[in-house]
Every structure is written in structure tokens, then in C-alpha cells.
């Protein structure tokens, strides 16, 4: 994460239902102005507090000082990425994302912050925050699985952060921890954080500031914590304020439903009921883009339409083989193959097994 070689390399059911209809514009791109202005403002304040000259920072990042005070202004992720890379260079601080996230306050969330802090308990506050998270962190998809004794919060990027992966991830984590402490007070989360990149030089400080156990080089980003924490009562509940805040957030989110990640949307369309009807041109048409732009966008994530299609078909095939008594011929038909022979050949390439070899023993003869 040194100087910039590239700026930044690189409601779900409702979203998809609208997406294949006539309402939604397109998927989120690096050029869309979606980043609320409080993010760059807090980042500038963080860098200035570490000795950076504000005028130099804004000049090098191609921003005007007046932009920071405009409540309705938004930056694209390319613009915010340029600001972040400039701040990293001028501060020479690889842990800047952590410092930035720690400065986030409830008031930075606007009306959503009011709704969260007015919730009766931690579960309601978290669910409200996640439901409308796209209004404040549009580049991330945040989902909670609270079954069992350990809850899991998944943090999935909707755009490729490239050289800003550490910065963006640590800023989000630090912001979540800072907001949790502000809303619910100090208490033991018993949390473990799993990160998809190598251990940085400041890992010890990262673990200490977040008060978590860290695991690096993991396949994705998620947080595990004691699910009993969700039952903690909050100190300032107000049901009327909470309802008014949620009504406003729902209205704001409705105008931003196009802010879904390309990878997320393509994958979900391919795994949907009508997923097998898509080839690359028809997928591009559904997303209101060109096949070339679709290929370029997926390439930023290190994948391709064919790879995602194969993964979706493989998973669907495995589920049908293990959980139904459909014949191989019928499964091949459901998955859009011309015949069972083509399906068998593809399945062997995907898994190294024949379809019959994936059947439960009781169904292997089908």
C-alpha cells in the first residue's frame, strides 16, 4: 500500500427482482458517486491530526475544500480511493484505516445512527444497521447469521479494493467497533476476526484496538462473537424515534437499490430459478451493459462469466444429485445441457467424479 499504481484496481430479493425488470439503473461501479461525504471528511481530519497539510492532501487528491462541507455531495470510489492512497502516502502510516475507522461517530451515520441508538437492544440495533448499511457503506454487503451460540457477521466487498484492501477492511471493522462502544458501552464481545490478507506489521495493535483475536490469510472476511451479546439492552431506547428513522432510511435506500456489486448480482442471477437461461450476452443485456464491459468488470475480481456459470451449475448439480431422485438425464436438462453426455463430461471436469459417484449410496443406482 504505497504510492498509487492504480487508483482502486480493480432487501437482496428486491434488488434482483427490480434488476431484471425495468426499474434499476445498473450495478455499482467505481465511477458511481455513492460515498457519503462524511467518510472523506473524517479521513482528512485523521490525516491532518497526524501532521499532514490539509491543502496539500486535497490538492494531490484532486478535491476542493468546499466539497467536504456539502451534505448532499458524494464521491465515487475512484475519487475516495485517490484520497485514501494520497493520505496513506503523506502519513506514511499503514494502519491509517484503523485510525480512520476509530474516529467514526454515531453522528457520522446521520439518521441511521439515530435509528440504531434508539433501538431497544443490541440485536435490533445491529439488524437496523445492516438493513440500511448500503446508505453509509455502499461498497460492502453486511450479513448476520445469529443461529447457535456464536453469531457470524460477514463483510463482503461489492467492488475490488485492490491496494486499499487492508485500509478499507480495517476502517470498516474499526468503525463497527467504535459505534458498538458508543451505542452499547464497553462490554466483552468475545470476538474473532478472520481476514483474507497476510498479517501486517501492525497486527498486534490491530488486535489490541479492536479487542479481538485475529486470523489472517482466510478465504473471506467475517467476525464471530458470542450470540448472547445480541440480547444486551441499550441505554437510550425510543420506539417512536426508531420507527421514524427507519422510515427515512427505507426511503433513502429505495433510491439506491442499484448499488449492488457486479460479482454478487451475476452470481445470484446464475443461481436463481432462471439462472440457466443466461449466456454472456443475455447476462450483459440484463445488467444493461455490454459483454465487453461485463468481462472487464468480472476480470477485476479475478474471475469470468464462464467460471461463475460453472460454479453455479456445479453447486446446483451436486444439490440435485444428493437431495433428489431425479435422473441424470433430467438434471442435465434442468441445468441447460443439450444431453446427459455433455453434463457427465462437465461434471467430471468440475469435481473429478461422475454424477453417479456423487449420489448417496441409496440413490447411486439411479
C-alpha positions as CSV (number, residue, x, y, z in Angstrom):
1,X,0.0,0.0,0.0
2,X,2.4,2.6,-1.2
3,X,2.0,5.2,-3.9
4,X,-0.8,4.8,-6.4
5,X,-0.1,2.5,-9.4
6,X,-3.9,2.3,-9.9
7,X,-6.4,4.3,-8.0
8,X,-8.5,1.4,-7.0
9,X,-7.7,-1.8,-9.0
10,X,-9.7,-3.3,-9.5
11,X,-33.6,-6.2,0.6
12,X,-31.4,-8.8,-1.9
13,X,-34.6,-10.3,-3.3
14,X,-36.0,-6.9,-4.1
15,X,-32.7,-5.8,-5.7
16,X,-32.7,-8.8,-8.1
17,X,-36.4,-8.6,-8.8
18,X,-36.0,-4.9,-9.8
19,X,-32.8,-5.6,-11.6
20,X,-34.2,-7.9,-14.2
21,X,-37.2,-5.6,-14.6
22,X,-37.2,-2.0,-15.9
23,X,-36.5,0.0,-12.7
24,X,-32.9,-0.4,-11.7
25,X,-30.1,1.5,-13.4
26,X,-27.2,-0.9,-13.2
27,X,-24.7,-2.5,-10.8
28,X,-22.4,-0.4,-8.6
29,X,-19.2,0.7,-10.4
30,X,-16.1,2.5,-9.2
31,X,-17.3,5.6,-11.0
32,X,-20.7,5.9,-9.3
33,X,-20.9,8.8,-6.8
34,X,-22.1,6.9,-3.8
35,X,-19.6,7.5,-0.9
36,X,-21.2,9.9,1.7
37,X,-19.1,13.0,2.3
38,X,-18.6,12.3,6.0
39,X,-16.2,9.5,5.0
40,X,-13.7,11.7,3.2
41,X,-14.2,14.5,5.8
42,X,-13.3,12.1,8.7
43,X,-10.3,10.7,6.7
44,X,-9.0,14.2,6.0
45,X,-9.3,15.1,9.7
46,X,-7.5,11.9,10.6
47,X,-4.6,12.6,8.3
48,X,-4.4,16.3,9.4
49,X,-4.2,15.1,13.0
50,X,-1.2,13.0,12.0
51,X,0.7,16.0,10.7
52,X,-0.4,16.2,7.0
53,X,-1.1,19.6,5.5
54,X,-4.7,19.7,4.5
55,X,-4.2,21.8,1.4
56,X,-1.5,19.5,0.1
57,X,-3.7,16.4,0.8
58,X,-6.7,17.9,-1.0
59,X,-4.7,19.2,-3.9
60,X,-2.9,15.9,-4.5
61,X,-6.2,14.1,-4.3
62,X,-7.9,16.4,-6.7
63,X,-10.5,17.7,-4.3
64,X,-11.7,21.1,-3.2
65,X,-12.1,22.0,0.5
66,X,-15.7,23.2,-0.1
67,X,-16.7,19.7,-1.1
68,X,-16.1,18.4,2.4
69,X,-18.9,20.6,3.9
70,X,-21.6,19.8,1.3
71,X,-24.1,17.4,3.0
72,X,-25.5,16.1,-0.3
73,X,-22.2,15.6,-2.1
74,X,-20.9,12.1,-2.7
75,X,-17.7,10.8,-4.2
76,X,-17.1,7.8,-6.4
77,X,-15.0,5.0,-5.0
78,X,-12.3,6.0,-7.5
79,X,-12.2,9.6,-6.1
80,X,-12.3,8.3,-2.5
81,X,-9.6,5.7,-3.4
82,X,-7.4,8.5,-4.7
83,X,-7.9,10.4,-1.4
84,X,-7.1,7.4,0.7
85,X,-4.0,6.5,-1.3
86,X,-2.8,10.1,-1.0
87,X,-3.4,10.1,2.7
88,X,-1.5,6.8,3.1
89,X,1.4,8.2,1.2
90,X,1.6,11.5,3.1
91,X,1.1,10.0,6.6
92,X,3.4,7.0,5.8
93,X,1.1,5.1,8.2
94,X,0.0,1.6,7.0
95,X,-2.5,1.5,9.9
96,X,-4.3,4.6,8.7
97,X,-7.5,2.6,8.0
98,X,-7.6,1.6,11.7
99,X,-7.1,5.3,12.8
100,X,-9.8,6.5,10.4
101,X,-12.4,3.9,11.5
102,X,-11.8,4.7,15.2
103,X,-12.8,8.3,14.6
104,X,-16.2,7.4,13.2
105,X,-19.0,8.5,15.5
106,X,-22.8,7.7,15.7
107,X,-23.5,11.2,14.3
108,X,-21.5,10.3,11.1
109,X,-24.2,7.8,10.3
110,X,-26.9,10.6,10.1
111,X,-30.5,9.4,10.5
112,X,-29.3,5.8,10.5
113,X,-27.2,6.5,13.6
114,X,-30.3,7.9,15.3
115,X,-32.3,4.8,14.5
116,X,-29.5,2.5,15.7
117,X,-29.0,4.3,19.0
118,X,-32.8,4.4,19.6
119,X,-33.1,0.6,19.4
120,X,-34.2,-1.4,22.5
121,X,-31.4,-4.0,22.3
122,X,-28.2,-4.9,20.5
123,X,-29.9,-7.3,18.2
124,X,-32.4,-4.7,16.9
125,X,-29.6,-2.1,16.6
126,X,-27.4,-4.4,14.5
127,X,-30.3,-5.6,12.3
128,X,-31.3,-2.0,11.7
129,X,-27.7,-1.0,10.9
130,X,-27.3,-4.0,8.5
131,X,-30.6,-3.4,6.8
132,X,-29.7,0.1,5.7
133,X,-25.9,-0.3,5.7
134,X,-25.7,0.4,1.9
135,X,-26.7,4.1,2.6
136,X,-23.4,4.6,4.6
137,X,-21.0,1.9,3.3
138,X,-22.3,1.2,-0.2
139,X,-19.2,-0.8,-1.2
140,X,-19.9,-3.6,1.3
141,X,-22.6,-6.2,1.8
142,X,-23.0,-7.0,5.5
143,X,-25.0,-10.1,6.6
144,X,-25.6,-11.6,10.0
145,X,-26.1,-15.3,10.9
146,X,-27.1,-15.5,14.5
147,X,-28.1,-19.2,14.8
148,X,-26.4,-21.1,17.7
149,X,-24.1,-19.8,20.4
150,X,-21.7,-18.0,18.0
151,X,-23.0,-15.3,15.7
152,X,-21.2,-14.6,12.4
153,X,-21.1,-11.2,10.7
154,X,-19.9,-11.5,7.1
155,X,-18.3,-8.5,5.4
156,X,-18.3,-8.9,1.6
157,X,-16.8,-6.2,-0.7
158,X,-19.0,-5.3,-3.6
159,X,-16.2,-3.6,-5.5
160,X,-12.5,-4.6,-5.9
161,X,-10.5,-2.5,-3.4
162,X,-7.1,-3.7,-4.7
163,X,-4.2,-1.9,-2.9
164,X,-6.7,-0.5,-0.5
165,X,-8.0,-3.8,0.8
166,X,-6.3,-3.5,4.2
167,X,-7.3,0.1,4.6
168,X,-11.0,-0.4,3.6
169,X,-11.4,-3.6,5.7
170,X,-9.8,-2.2,8.8
171,X,-11.6,1.1,8.6
172,X,-14.9,-0.8,8.4
173,X,-14.0,-3.1,11.4
174,X,-12.7,-0.2,13.5
175,X,-15.9,1.8,12.7
176,X,-18.1,-1.0,13.7
177,X,-16.3,-1.5,17.0
178,X,-16.3,2.3,17.7
179,X,-20.0,2.5,17.0
180,X,-20.8,-0.6,19.1
181,X,-18.9,1.0,22.1
182,X,-20.7,4.3,21.6
183,X,-24.2,2.8,21.4
184,X,-23.9,-0.1,23.9
185,X,-21.0,0.9,26.1
186,X,-18.0,-1.2,26.9
187,X,-18.6,-4.9,27.1
188,X,-16.8,-8.1,26.2
189,X,-17.7,-9.3,22.7
190,X,-15.5,-12.4,22.8
191,X,-14.9,-11.8,19.1
192,X,-12.7,-13.4,16.5
193,X,-12.0,-11.6,13.2
194,X,-11.0,-13.5,10.1
195,X,-9.2,-11.5,7.4
196,X,-8.3,-12.5,3.7
197,X,-4.8,-10.9,3.6
198,X,-1.4,-11.6,5.2
199,X,-0.6,-10.5,8.8
200,X,0.5,-6.8,8.6
201,X,3.3,-5.3,10.7
202,X,0.8,-3.6,13.0
203,X,-1.2,-6.8,13.7
204,X,-0.6,-6.6,17.4
205,X,-2.0,-3.1,17.6
206,X,-4.9,-4.0,15.4
207,X,-5.9,-6.9,17.7
208,X,-5.5,-4.7,20.8
209,X,-7.5,-1.7,19.5
210,X,-10.3,-3.9,18.2
211,X,-10.1,-6.1,21.3
212,X,-10.4,-9.3,19.2
213,X,-8.5,-12.4,18.2
214,X,-7.2,-12.1,14.6
215,X,-6.8,-14.8,11.9
216,X,-5.1,-14.0,8.6
217,X,-4.9,-15.5,5.1
218,X,-8.6,-16.6,5.4
219,X,-10.8,-17.1,2.3
220,X,-13.1,-14.2,3.2
221,X,-13.8,-11.5,5.9
222,X,-16.1,-12.3,8.8
223,X,-16.5,-11.7,12.6
224,X,-17.5,-14.3,15.0
225,X,-18.8,-13.4,18.5
226,X,-20.9,-14.6,21.4
227,X,-24.5,-14.5,20.3
228,X,-25.6,-13.7,23.8
229,X,-24.3,-10.2,23.2
230,X,-27.3,-9.5,20.9
231,X,-29.6,-9.6,23.9
232,X,-27.9,-6.7,25.7
233,X,-30.3,-3.9,26.4
234,X,-29.3,-0.4,25.1
235,X,-29.4,2.7,27.3
236,X,-31.4,5.1,25.1
237,X,-34.3,3.2,23.5
238,X,-37.1,5.3,21.9
239,X,-39.6,3.3,19.7
240,X,-41.1,6.4,18.0
241,X,-37.7,7.8,17.1
242,X,-36.6,4.3,15.9
243,X,-39.6,4.0,13.6
244,X,-39.2,7.5,12.2
245,X,-35.6,6.9,11.5
246,X,-36.2,3.6,9.8
247,X,-38.9,5.1,7.6
248,X,-36.4,7.7,6.4
249,X,-33.7,5.1,5.8
250,X,-36.0,2.9,3.9
251,X,-36.9,5.8,1.6
252,X,-33.3,6.7,1.1
253,X,-32.3,3.1,0.4
254,X,-35.1,2.8,-2.2
255,X,-33.3,5.4,-4.4
256,X,-30.0,3.4,-4.2
257,X,-31.1,-0.2,-4.9
258,X,-28.8,-0.2,-8.0
259,X,-25.8,-0.2,-5.6
260,X,-25.3,-3.9,-5.8
261,X,-21.9,-5.4,-6.6
262,X,-21.4,-6.9,-10.0
263,X,-20.0,-10.1,-8.7
264,X,-22.8,-10.5,-6.2
265,X,-25.5,-9.8,-8.8
266,X,-24.1,-12.1,-11.5
267,X,-23.7,-14.9,-9.1
268,X,-27.2,-14.6,-7.7
269,X,-28.8,-14.4,-11.1
270,X,-27.0,-17.5,-12.2
271,X,-28.1,-19.4,-9.0
272,X,-31.7,-18.3,-9.3
273,X,-34.6,-20.3,-10.7
274,X,-33.9,-19.0,-14.2
275,X,-30.2,-18.9,-14.0
276,X,-29.6,-21.5,-16.7
277,X,-31.1,-19.3,-19.4
278,X,-28.2,-16.8,-19.2
279,X,-25.2,-16.8,-21.5
280,X,-22.8,-13.9,-21.5
281,X,-24.7,-11.7,-24.0
282,X,-28.0,-12.2,-22.3
283,X,-26.5,-11.5,-18.8
284,X,-24.9,-8.3,-20.2
285,X,-28.3,-7.3,-21.6
286,X,-30.0,-8.0,-18.2
287,X,-27.4,-5.8,-16.5
288,X,-27.8,-3.1,-19.2
289,X,-24.1,-3.2,-20.1
290,X,-22.1,-4.6,-23.0
291,X,-20.5,-8.1,-23.0
292,X,-17.1,-6.4,-23.1
293,X,-17.8,-4.3,-20.0
294,X,-19.2,-7.3,-18.2
295,X,-16.0,-9.3,-19.0
296,X,-13.8,-6.3,-17.9
297,X,-15.8,-5.9,-14.6
298,X,-15.5,-9.6,-13.7
299,X,-11.9,-9.6,-14.6
300,X,-11.3,-7.0,-11.8
301,X,-12.4,-9.7,-9.4
302,X,-10.1,-12.3,-11.0
303,X,-13.0,-14.3,-12.5
304,X,-15.1,-14.7,-15.6
305,X,-18.7,-15.3,-16.6
306,X,-18.0,-18.9,-17.6
307,X,-16.3,-19.6,-14.2
308,X,-19.2,-18.2,-12.3
309,X,-21.7,-20.1,-14.5
310,X,-19.7,-23.4,-14.0
311,X,-19.6,-22.8,-10.2
312,X,-23.4,-22.2,-10.1
313,X,-24.1,-25.3,-12.3
314,X,-21.7,-27.4,-10.2
315,X,-23.4,-26.5,-6.9
316,X,-26.9,-27.0,-8.3
317,X,-25.9,-30.3,-9.8
318,X,-24.4,-31.6,-6.5
319,X,-27.5,-30.5,-4.6
320,X,-29.9,-32.2,-7.1
321,X,-27.8,-35.4,-7.1
322,X,-27.6,-35.6,-3.3
323,X,-31.1,-34.4,-2.4
324,X,-33.4,-35.6,-5.2
325,X,-34.1,-38.8,-7.1
326,X,-34.1,-37.0,-10.5
327,X,-32.3,-39.0,-13.2
328,X,-29.0,-37.7,-14.6
329,X,-30.9,-37.0,-17.9
330,X,-33.4,-34.8,-16.1
331,X,-30.7,-33.0,-14.1
332,X,-28.8,-32.3,-17.3
333,X,-32.0,-30.8,-18.8
334,X,-32.7,-28.7,-15.8
335,X,-29.2,-27.3,-15.9
336,X,-29.4,-26.4,-19.5
337,X,-27.2,-29.1,-21.1
338,X,-28.0,-30.4,-24.5
339,X,-27.8,-34.0,-23.3
340,X,-26.7,-36.2,-20.4
341,X,-23.4,-37.0,-22.0
342,X,-22.4,-33.3,-22.1
343,X,-23.5,-32.9,-18.4
344,X,-21.4,-36.0,-17.4
345,X,-18.3,-34.7,-19.1
346,X,-18.7,-31.2,-17.5
347,X,-19.4,-32.7,-14.1
348,X,-16.3,-34.8,-14.2
349,X,-14.3,-31.7,-15.2
350,X,-15.7,-29.7,-12.2
351,X,-15.5,-32.3,-9.5
352,X,-13.3,-35.2,-10.7
353,X,-16.2,-37.5,-10.2
354,X,-19.0,-38.9,-12.2
355,X,-22.6,-37.8,-11.4
356,X,-23.4,-41.3,-10.1
357,X,-20.3,-41.1,-7.8
358,X,-21.8,-38.1,-6.0
359,X,-25.1,-39.9,-5.3
360,X,-25.9,-41.1,-1.7
361,X,-25.4,-44.9,-1.5
362,X,-29.2,-45.5,-1.6
363,X,-29.6,-43.5,-4.8
364,X,-26.4,-44.5,-6.6
365,X,-28.2,-46.8,-8.9
366,X,-30.5,-44.2,-10.4
